[in-house]
């Protein structure tokens, strides 16, 4: 049994808690990875039916997604020492990976052998991905706001992780609109972000790089990419089939090391007012977040909204998010909220999948 090999203080959830945990693994398998990570699909379904693996996953910190965390912890350990038989099923660790369904016994054996190390990761780490392809919809969103505001932008990212998406203007972009290819961004960049895109008839895709007056990221635990261990965790959170994502992360890290963005440690609700106080008068504040609000409590999300409404009595604020409601786990809604004199107005900018492999741009100029 897995439990007989564990030598740490393991949580002891009620049966109902384990049932909910199992449901979360199943939802992860069917809504997030079924189409793009066959290996994690198989392993998540296996964990959902394995009480000991669920007990191991229960060590995650409050608000953290257990499937991402457990699989990320296993991936981290394998990347450090890819000599376990489980590595033979990971496409980023072998040229000829085995069938995903056949990986389940090796996965369980790995968790038995490394239960203490996995538990330590689950208790100390957070899911802090920087999915760089999301910059493919942030660029037109920022361009759209700049066109509306006619002023330089002061970017404030909530849940910034390492702040790689704050550096969106250092990347090159290629948008595939049917048979047409549009290029944008920095043509000399070593990193190119490509995506499929559709637009409404007669609606241009805004791709001008706006003037950026300031960029600040807020995070509970900002990631220092000069720290090899911190970088290794970001790398481990990338699903094993997504080798292109891992390559983009490595390229973006090199750009980050040349000139890191400013990152502020702390709770977004507590730190945002001071950050907004530091925005130059000539700039327009743009607060944005992607796949972050799901980790907020309802009270914290409401408090964030209240701050923006109250602050808009003094100056207009713009907010961009793909986690403001609506959509499905496979198609998110990118929304723009404008706060002016205490009133919020909302526009749908686009639809996109979680990793921005496609964008359906909807907003008119």
Order of alpha helices (4+ residues) and beta strands (2+ residues): alpha-alpha-alpha-alpha-alpha-alpha-alpha-beta-beta-beta-beta-beta-alpha-alpha-beta-alpha-beta-alpha-beta-beta-beta-beta
